[in-house]
C-alpha cells in the first residue's frame, strides 16, 4: 500500500469521525439512543421495513424500549444541524430550533 493511499484512508476516516461527532452534538435529548438508531439505519443491509428490524441490528445495542424512547422523547437541534451542514437541505417538515 502506498503512502498516498494511506493518507487518503486516514483523511476519509477523519472525515467520518468528524461527521459522527457533529451528528452526535445535534442530538440533544436521548442522544445515545438516537445515535445508535442512526448507526443501525445506516449499517443495515437492504430495506428497513419495521422498527424491530433496526432494534435487531448489531449496531443497535439497546433494547426495544430505548428505541421507542429515543423516537418519542429524543430531540434533534435542527438549527445546529443546519449550521454544521449549511449546504444541505432537510426534506420534510421544517421548523426552527429543536425537532
C-alpha angles and dihedrals in degrees: 000000000000124000090243091057091048090052092052091050091048091050092048091049091049090051092051091048090050091049092050092048092048092048093049090050089058093055103087107170122036087359096161093054093045092047092053089047089055090048091051092047093050096043101042113105116231129003121331109226102171139021088243088065088060094045089055094050114109090235091061101073095172129083130258091270093061091049093054092040091054092050095044100039105019123108134205118204098225094184090057092044092053090044091056093046105028094164093058125088121212113225121218127023115011122205136158121249120359124010 
